[in-house]
Amino acid sequence: MKNNVCGIIMAGGKGTRLSPITNSANKHILPVYNKPMIYYPLSVLLLNKIKKILVITNKNEINSFKKILGNGSRFGVKISYKAQTHANGITDGLIISKKFINNDDVFLILGDNIMFGSGMSEFFNHIWETDNSTIYPYIVSDPERSGVVVFKKNKIDKIVEKPKKFISEWIVTGLYFIKNFDLQLTDLIQPSKRNELEITDFLSNINKYSNLSFKKIGRGYSWNDVGTFESLIECANLIYNIEKKQGLEISSPDEVAY
């Protein structure tokens, strides 16, 4: 039986690493070369034929996203909006979205994560058939800045948030496929030292009490977290160079919808 899958884009937070720009604008509507940042995660969902999408952001910024995305009809999908009143973490986004999710599985993506590459629809096609929640690890040179995945005998051994010592070069990217029955495990999460419901704790619970699969993002794909000025410039330059060379758009939701 084919799974029913909805999409969630997390686009809230304070964007402190991009201050003072984000003092007056949500970082997810900032331009990454020639498109608003939110276009890139939206394109991932559109490429994977997800028709029901929720954008989670700050209460006073919902109208800004509505001006850019509307109700989704322009892209052939239905886009809804939900306010996250406090920056309580990614897991909190799943909790406050339970009514929207209903009985669906969830493909959740962070609004500042930009991923593109040839054959991306095929890469994520498993979400319509799999029985397991899934993460998408990626190799980086500075894993200590992220949640890190440790593998043992080709299985997930553990997931550690920002380890002080090197334990693995594979990090947890901001793309998560969550089976509906695993959402109940959010009830077990307690606030961390930074008073957030950590996604790494939630994923660790799935790995412990259920089944957490993984699909590594390998060569040929570009994944970027554009939460800093440096990463914003680097990613914009990368997109500029590719588009200029090929004359083709990267992550244009209008083109994908067409």
C-alpha positions as CSV (number, residue, x, y, z in Angstrom):
1,M,0.0,0.0,0.0
2,K,1.3,3.4,-0.9
3,N,2.0,5.7,2.0
4,N,0.3,9.0,2.5
5,V,3.0,11.7,3.1
6,C,2.7,15.3,4.0
7,G,5.5,17.9,4.1
8,I,6.6,20.3,6.8
9,I,9.1,23.2,6.4
10,M,10.5,24.6,9.6
11,A,11.0,28.3,9.0
12,G,10.9,29.9,12.5
13,G,13.6,30.8,14.9
14,K,15.4,34.1,15.5
15,G,18.2,33.7,13.0
16,T,20.7,35.1,15.4
17,R,23.7,34.0,13.4
18,L,22.5,36.3,10.6
19,S,21.9,39.3,12.8
20,P,21.4,42.3,12.2
21,I,19.7,41.4,8.9
22,T,17.3,39.1,10.7
23,N,16.3,41.8,13.1
24,S,13.7,42.9,10.5
25,A,13.3,39.9,8.2
26,N,12.9,36.1,8.7
27,K,16.1,34.5,7.4
28,H,14.1,32.0,5.3
29,I,12.9,34.7,3.0
30,L,16.4,36.1,2.4
31,P,17.8,35.7,-1.1
32,V,20.2,32.8,-1.8
33,Y,21.5,34.1,-5.1
34,N,18.3,34.7,-7.1
35,K,15.6,33.1,-5.0
36,P,14.2,33.3,-1.5
37,M,15.7,30.7,0.8
38,I,12.3,29.0,1.4
39,Y,12.2,28.1,-2.4
40,Y,14.9,25.5,-2.0
41,P,13.3,23.3,0.7
42,L,9.9,23.8,-1.0
43,S,11.4,22.5,-4.3
44,V,12.6,19.3,-2.6
45,L,9.0,18.6,-1.4
46,L,7.6,19.4,-4.9
47,L,10.1,17.2,-6.6
48,N,8.9,14.4,-4.4
49,K,5.3,14.9,-5.4
50,I,4.2,16.0,-1.9
51,K,0.9,17.9,-2.2
52,K,0.1,18.8,1.4
53,I,2.6,21.2,3.0
54,L,2.8,23.1,6.3
55,V,5.1,26.0,6.8
56,I,6.0,26.6,10.5
57,T,7.2,30.0,11.4
58,N,6.9,32.9,13.9
59,K,3.5,34.3,14.4
60,N,4.2,37.8,13.2
61,E,6.0,36.5,10.1
62,I,3.3,34.3,8.6
63,N,2.0,37.1,6.3
64,S,5.5,37.5,4.8
65,F,5.5,33.8,3.7
66,K,1.9,34.1,2.4
67,K,3.0,36.9,0.2
68,I,5.7,34.7,-1.3
69,L,4.0,31.3,-1.4
70,G,0.3,32.0,-1.1
71,N,-1.9,29.0,-0.6
72,G,0.3,26.9,-2.9
73,S,-2.1,26.7,-5.8
74,R,0.5,28.4,-8.0
75,F,2.7,25.4,-7.5
76,G,-0.1,22.8,-7.7
77,V,-0.1,22.1,-3.9
78,K,-1.9,23.2,-0.8
79,I,0.2,25.2,1.7
80,S,-0.9,25.9,5.2
81,Y,0.8,27.9,8.0
82,K,1.3,27.3,11.7
83,A,2.9,29.6,14.3
84,Q,5.5,28.3,16.7
85,T,5.2,30.6,19.6
86,H,8.5,29.7,21.2
87,A,11.8,28.4,19.7
88,N,11.4,25.0,21.4
89,G,13.2,23.0,18.7
90,I,12.5,20.8,15.7
91,T,10.7,18.1,17.7
92,D,8.3,20.8,19.0
93,G,7.4,21.5,15.3
94,L,6.2,17.9,15.0
95,I,4.2,18.1,18.2
96,I,2.3,21.3,17.3
97,S,1.6,19.9,13.8
98,K,-0.1,16.7,14.9
99,K,-3.5,17.9,13.8
100,F,-2.2,18.9,10.4
101,I,-0.4,15.6,10.0
102,N,-3.4,13.5,11.1
103,N,-2.7,9.9,9.9
104,D,0.0,10.8,7.4
105,D,3.7,10.1,7.4
106,V,5.9,13.2,7.4
107,F,8.7,14.5,5.3
108,L,10.2,17.4,7.4
109,I,12.9,19.7,6.1
110,L,14.6,22.7,7.7
111,G,14.0,25.9,5.9
112,D,17.7,26.8,5.8
113,N,18.8,23.5,4.4
114,I,19.5,23.6,0.6
115,M,19.9,20.3,-1.2
116,F,20.0,19.8,-5.0
117,G,21.4,17.3,-7.5
118,S,20.4,15.2,-10.5
119,G,17.8,12.5,-9.8
120,M,16.6,13.8,-6.4
121,S,13.1,12.5,-7.0
122,E,14.4,9.0,-7.3
123,F,16.6,9.5,-4.3
124,F,13.6,10.2,-2.0
125,N,11.1,7.9,-3.8
126,H,11.4,5.3,-1.0
127,I,9.2,7.5,1.3
128,W,6.1,6.3,-0.5
129,E,6.8,2.6,0.3
130,T,9.1,2.3,3.3
131,D,8.0,1.1,6.7
132,N,10.8,2.9,8.6
133,S,11.5,6.4,9.6
134,T,14.6,7.6,7.8
135,I,17.5,10.1,8.1
136,Y,19.9,11.3,5.4
137,P,23.5,11.5,6.7
138,Y,26.1,13.6,4.9
139,I,29.9,13.8,5.2
140,V,31.3,17.2,6.4
141,S,34.7,18.4,7.5
142,D,33.4,20.0,10.7
143,P,30.9,17.4,12.2
144,E,31.3,18.9,15.7
145,R,28.9,21.6,14.7
146,S,26.0,19.2,14.1
147,G,24.2,16.1,15.3
148,V,26.5,13.2,14.4
149,V,25.6,9.7,13.4
150,V,27.8,6.8,14.4
151,F,27.5,3.6,12.4
152,K,28.3,0.1,13.5
153,K,28.1,-2.9,11.1
154,N,26.1,-0.8,8.7
155,K,23.5,0.1,11.3
156,I,22.9,3.3,13.3
157,D,24.7,2.8,16.6
158,K,24.0,6.2,18.1
159,I,23.3,9.9,17.4
160,V,25.1,12.5,19.4
161,E,24.4,16.3,19.4
162,K,27.5,18.4,18.8
163,P,30.1,15.9,20.2
164,K,33.2,17.5,21.7
165,K,35.5,14.8,20.3
166,F,35.5,13.3,16.8
167,I,33.3,10.2,16.7
168,S,32.1,10.2,13.0
169,E,32.3,12.4,9.9
170,W,28.6,11.7,9.1
171,I,26.1,14.3,10.3
172,V,22.3,14.3,10.5
173,T,21.1,16.7,7.8
174,G,17.9,18.7,8.2
175,L,15.8,16.3,6.2
176,Y,13.8,13.7,8.1
177,F,11.2,11.2,7.0
178,I,9.0,10.2,10.0
179,K,6.5,7.4,10.0
180,N,3.2,8.3,11.7
181,F,3.4,5.6,14.4
182,D,6.8,7.0,15.5
183,L,5.3,10.4,16.4
184,Q,4.1,9.0,19.7
185,L,7.8,8.9,20.8
186,T,7.9,12.7,20.9
187,D,6.1,12.3,24.3
188,L,9.3,10.9,25.8
189,I,11.4,13.9,25.0
190,Q,12.5,16.2,27.8
191,P,13.9,19.8,27.2
192,S,17.7,19.9,26.8
193,K,20.1,22.2,28.5
194,R,19.3,24.9,25.9
195,N,15.6,24.3,26.7
196,E,14.8,22.7,23.4
197,L,13.2,19.4,22.4
198,E,16.1,18.1,20.5
199,I,15.6,16.2,17.2
200,T,18.6,14.0,18.0
201,D,16.8,12.8,21.2
202,F,13.7,12.0,19.2
203,L,15.7,10.2,16.5
204,S,17.6,8.3,19.2
205,N,14.3,7.1,20.6
206,I,13.1,5.9,17.2
207,N,16.4,4.0,16.8
208,K,16.0,2.5,20.3
209,Y,12.3,1.7,20.4
210,S,11.3,1.4,16.7
211,N,13.2,1.2,13.4
212,L,15.4,4.1,12.1
213,S,16.8,3.7,8.7
214,F,19.3,5.9,6.8
215,K,20.1,6.8,3.3
216,K,23.4,8.5,2.9
217,I,23.7,11.6,0.7
218,G,26.7,10.7,-1.5
219,R,28.7,12.4,-4.2
220,G,26.8,14.2,-6.9
221,Y,24.5,16.0,-4.4
222,S,25.0,19.3,-2.8
223,W,23.7,19.8,0.8
224,N,24.2,23.1,2.6
225,D,23.1,24.6,5.9
226,V,22.9,28.3,5.1
227,G,22.5,29.7,8.7
228,T,25.7,31.9,8.6
229,F,26.9,34.7,6.4
230,E,29.8,32.5,5.2
231,S,27.6,29.6,4.2
232,L,25.0,31.9,2.6
233,I,27.7,33.4,0.4
234,E,29.3,30.1,-0.4
235,C,26.0,28.5,-1.4
236,A,24.9,31.5,-3.4
237,N,28.2,31.5,-5.4
238,L,27.8,27.8,-6.0
239,I,24.3,28.2,-7.4
240,Y,25.3,31.2,-9.4
241,N,28.2,29.4,-11.0
242,I,26.1,26.3,-11.9
243,E,23.2,28.3,-13.3
244,K,25.5,30.6,-15.3
245,K,27.4,27.6,-16.8
246,Q,24.3,25.6,-17.7
247,G,21.7,28.2,-18.2
248,L,19.3,26.1,-16.1
249,E,17.5,26.9,-12.8
250,I,18.3,25.2,-9.5
251,S,15.4,24.7,-7.1
252,S,12.8,26.8,-8.9
253,P,9.3,25.7,-7.5
254,D,7.7,27.4,-10.5
255,E,9.7,25.2,-12.9
256,V,9.1,22.1,-10.9
257,A,5.4,22.7,-10.8
258,Y,5.3,23.4,-14.6
